[in-house]
Amino acid sequence: MVSVLIADDNSVVRAVLRDVFHGAADLTVVAEAANGVEALELAARHRPTVTLLDHRMPLRDGLSVAAAIGAFSRVLMLTRSAEERVVLDAVRAGAHGFLVHGQFAPAELLQAVRAVAGGESHLSPSAARVLVDAVRTAPRPTNHYGLSTREREVMDLIARGLSNADIARTLVLSPKTVENHVNHIFAKLGAADRRAAVSRWTPN
């Protein structure tokens, strides 16, 4: 059973989300929070599998508590904004997913929660575009280790914590193609796993 904490200051939004989860046999809402302070307290108390976290809330906003909540739960940002700062700050804080209201149906929300609960990532299209643009414009290591342009894009997304499945969705590639790129990247970097690859790729 995947347990879920809903954190949103809008009581109507919380009610709608609660109804979405009501019909899912493998998902259960264990608590609801109306502000960031309450979200952090409830996450520490219930240790939900996934926390749905709005970024604009009273007392403390979602971005300011995302990293702390990440010690108890996987964070899926669920908000109305796809501003570059919000998306990048959420990913840097450890969010495993980012959904924008109006860009997903109830079925996709359930799919996203299950994906995040399983250790994968899930992004709305606008959030994915922000992340790809940031990766493409960010300074890269001087030493590219012989990686192709596409392999460097994949490696930058690995360094941001995205899973193979989410990289495939973000770059519009097949999962097999991403897997092949990752294998080539590891070979060129002389890395046995993602942690080693990120350590070598990311400048000190």
VMD Tcl script that draws the C-alpha trace (Angstrom):
set ca {
  {0.00 0.00 0.00}
  {1.34 3.43 -0.99}
  {0.57 6.06 1.65}
  {0.08 9.67 0.57}
  {0.22 13.02 2.36}
  {-1.59 15.89 0.61}
  {-0.19 19.35 1.35}
  {-2.10 22.26 -0.18}
  {-3.57 25.38 1.42}
  {-6.70 25.15 -0.76}
  {-9.30 22.93 0.91}
  {-11.14 22.41 -2.41}
  {-7.96 21.11 -4.06}
  {-7.37 18.76 -1.13}
  {-10.93 17.43 -1.43}
  {-10.57 16.83 -5.18}
  {-7.28 15.02 -4.70}
  {-8.74 12.93 -1.90}
  {-11.55 11.84 -4.24}
  {-9.04 10.85 -6.94}
  {-7.25 8.53 -4.54}
  {-10.48 7.11 -3.13}
  {-10.91 4.73 -6.07}
  {-7.33 3.42 -6.06}
  {-7.02 0.19 -4.09}
  {-3.21 0.48 -3.74}
  {-3.11 4.14 -2.64}
  {-4.33 5.67 0.61}
  {-4.33 9.24 1.92}
  {-3.00 9.19 5.50}
  {-3.02 12.93 6.24}
  {-3.65 16.41 4.86}
  {-1.77 19.64 5.53}
  {-2.80 23.25 4.87}
  {0.65 24.86 5.23}
  {4.35 24.02 5.04}
  {4.89 23.72 8.78}
  {2.01 21.28 9.14}
  {3.24 19.33 6.09}
  {6.65 18.81 7.66}
  {5.16 17.80 11.02}
  {2.76 15.30 9.42}
  {5.47 13.87 7.17}
  {7.66 13.23 10.21}
  {4.73 11.66 12.08}
  {3.24 9.47 9.34}
  {6.29 8.92 7.07}
  {4.11 8.65 3.95}
  {5.48 6.97 0.86}
  {4.75 10.09 -1.22}
  {3.99 13.69 -0.26}
  {2.05 15.84 -2.74}
  {3.44 19.29 -2.05}
  {2.19 22.66 -3.27}
  {4.90 25.31 -3.43}
  {2.77 28.31 -2.37}
  {1.49 27.81 1.18}
  {1.26 29.88 4.39}
  {3.83 29.87 7.20}
  {6.41 28.01 5.09}
  {6.15 27.39 1.36}
  {6.60 23.97 -0.17}
  {10.05 24.66 -1.59}
  {11.40 25.62 1.83}
  {10.32 22.30 3.40}
  {10.80 19.93 0.43}
  {14.31 18.86 1.40}
  {13.33 18.28 5.05}
  {10.23 16.30 4.05}
  {12.50 14.25 1.77}
  {14.00 12.66 4.86}
  {10.65 11.00 5.56}
  {8.91 10.74 2.20}
  {9.37 11.05 -1.56}
  {8.22 14.47 -2.71}
  {5.99 15.07 -5.73}
  {5.45 18.78 -6.32}
  {1.86 19.47 -7.35}
  {1.38 23.14 -8.12}
  {0.12 25.72 -10.59}
  {3.49 27.16 -11.52}
  {6.02 25.91 -14.05}
  {8.35 28.89 -13.57}
  {11.98 27.99 -14.14}
  {13.01 28.97 -10.63}
  {10.27 26.88 -9.02}
  {10.98 23.77 -11.10}
  {14.77 23.93 -10.67}
  {14.57 24.73 -6.94}
  {12.21 21.80 -6.44}
  {14.54 19.38 -8.25}
  {17.54 20.72 -6.33}
  {15.60 20.21 -3.09}
  {15.17 16.55 -3.98}
  {11.67 16.43 -5.47}
  {11.14 13.22 -7.45}
  {8.40 14.67 -9.62}
  {6.72 17.90 -10.68}
  {3.11 18.08 -11.86}
  {1.40 21.28 -12.99}
  {-2.34 21.68 -12.43}
  {-4.20 21.66 -15.72}
  {-1.56 19.50 -17.42}
  {-2.61 16.09 -16.14}
  {-5.68 13.91 -15.81}
  {-6.56 11.96 -12.65}
  {-5.13 8.77 -14.16}
  {-1.77 10.47 -14.76}
  {-1.70 11.72 -11.18}
  {-2.14 8.16 -9.94}
  {0.53 6.97 -12.37}
  {2.91 9.71 -11.17}
  {2.40 8.80 -7.50}
  {3.06 5.13 -8.22}
  {6.17 6.03 -10.24}
  {7.56 8.28 -7.51}
  {6.75 5.66 -4.87}
  {8.79 3.18 -6.92}
  {11.82 5.46 -7.08}
  {11.18 6.91 -10.54}
  {10.49 10.50 -11.57}
  {7.50 12.08 -13.29}
  {7.31 15.55 -14.86}
  {4.59 17.55 -16.55}
  {5.60 18.62 -20.09}
  {6.23 22.26 -19.11}
  {8.42 21.21 -16.18}
  {10.34 18.80 -18.42}
  {11.00 21.62 -20.90}
  {12.36 23.83 -18.15}
  {14.70 21.08 -17.01}
  {15.93 20.31 -20.53}
  {16.52 24.01 -21.27}
  {18.47 24.38 -18.04}
  {20.62 21.36 -18.85}
  {21.34 22.58 -22.38}
  {22.36 26.07 -21.27}
  {24.29 25.09 -18.13}
  {28.10 25.17 -18.19}
  {29.49 21.71 -18.82}
  {32.74 20.18 -17.63}
  {35.67 21.11 -19.87}
  {36.51 17.42 -20.15}
  {33.60 15.71 -21.92}
  {35.21 12.26 -21.60}
  {34.45 11.62 -25.27}
  {30.68 11.78 -24.73}
  {28.52 12.74 -27.71}
  {26.16 15.70 -27.51}
  {23.22 13.38 -26.78}
  {25.21 11.43 -24.19}
  {26.10 14.70 -22.45}
  {22.39 15.63 -22.33}
  {21.58 12.23 -20.82}
  {24.43 12.51 -18.32}
  {23.31 15.99 -17.24}
  {19.84 14.60 -16.53}
  {21.34 11.67 -14.62}
  {23.25 14.20 -12.53}
  {19.92 15.90 -11.74}
  {18.56 12.63 -10.36}
  {16.26 11.55 -13.19}
  {15.61 7.87 -13.80}
  {16.05 6.23 -17.21}
  {12.27 6.25 -17.71}
  {11.99 9.94 -16.99}
  {14.99 10.74 -19.22}
  {13.22 8.86 -22.02}
  {10.07 10.94 -21.54}
  {12.00 14.21 -21.22}
  {14.17 13.74 -24.32}
  {11.45 11.87 -26.27}
  {13.56 8.73 -26.66}
  {12.71 5.06 -26.27}
  {13.68 3.44 -22.93}
  {16.03 1.09 -24.81}
  {17.83 4.01 -26.46}
  {18.31 5.68 -23.09}
  {19.60 2.42 -21.62}
  {22.14 2.16 -24.45}
  {23.26 5.76 -23.90}
  {23.67 5.14 -20.17}
  {25.77 2.02 -20.77}
  {28.02 3.93 -23.20}
  {28.32 6.82 -20.74}
  {29.34 4.53 -17.87}
  {31.95 2.87 -20.10}
  {33.43 6.20 -21.21}
  {33.50 7.59 -17.67}
  {34.85 4.35 -16.23}
  {31.96 4.33 -13.77}
  {30.26 1.26 -12.33}
  {27.02 2.99 -11.34}
  {25.12 6.29 -11.38}
  {26.71 7.60 -8.20}
  {30.21 7.09 -9.59}
  {29.24 8.62 -12.93}
  {27.77 11.73 -11.29}
  {30.85 12.09 -9.07}
  {33.14 12.04 -12.08}
  {30.92 14.22 -14.28}
  {30.04 16.97 -11.80}
  {32.75 19.62 -11.35}
  {34.13 19.97 -7.84}
}
mol new
graphics top color blue
foreach p $ca { graphics top sphere $p radius 0.5 }
foreach p [lrange $ca 0 end-1] q [lrange $ca 1 end] { graphics top cylinder $p $q radius 0.2 }
display resetview
